[in-house]
Amino acid sequence: MDEYLKFVEFQDKEMENFVAEEEKLRQAHKDNVDAMTRRHWEEKVQLEERFNEELAKLMEKYSLSHPKKSNSI
């Protein structure tokens, strides 16, 4: 009976260790996914900013070379 109790205690301890390591693994995975998502959004924002800058330059180029005609009579 004593060996059985030792075995059960050993199994309980092993299960506790497993659960603790699994929690660490899941948290590390979540942290990695969060970091990747953050990098993705930062890159997307940079892409949008570059587009807006280029679009503003294009609009400025054409507004300067084609001045609006006044409709005054």
N, C-alpha and C positions, 0 to 999 in steps of 0.2 A: 504494500500500500504506500509505503514511503517513496518508492521509486515512481509510482504513479503521480503523486503530488509534486515531486520534483519535475517530472515531465510536463505536467500541466502548468506549473510556474514558469518553466522554460518557454513553453509555447506562448503563454501570456506575454512574457517579456519580448519575445520575438515579434509578436503581433504589435505591441506598442512601438517597437523600433521601426517596424515596417510602416506603420501609420505615420510616425514622425517623419521618416524619410520621404514618404509619398507626399506629405504636405509640403515639405521643402521643395520637392521636385515640381509640384503643381504651382507653387508660388514663383519659382524661378521661370517656369514656362510662361506664366501670366505676365511677369515683369518683361520678358523678352518680347512677347506679343505687344504689350503696351509700348515698349520702346520702338518697335518696328512701326506701329501705327502712328506714333508721334513723328518719326522720321518721314513717313509717307505724307502726312499732312504738312509738315514743314516744306518738303519738296514741292508739294502741290501749290502752296502759297507762293513760293519763289517763282514757280512757273507762271502763275497768274500775274504776279507783279511784273515779270519780264514782258509778258504779253501786253499788259496795260501800258508799260513804258514805250514799247514799239508802236502800239496803236496811237498813242499820243503823238509820237514823232511823225507818224504817217499823216495824221490829221493836221498837224502843224505844217508839214511840208505842202500839203495840198491847199490849205487855207491861205498860205502866204503866196503861192504861185497863182492862185485863182481868186483874186479879191472879189468880194461881192459887189455887184452893180447896184447902185442906188436907184430906186424907183421914183425919185423926185421929178416932178414936172415943172 
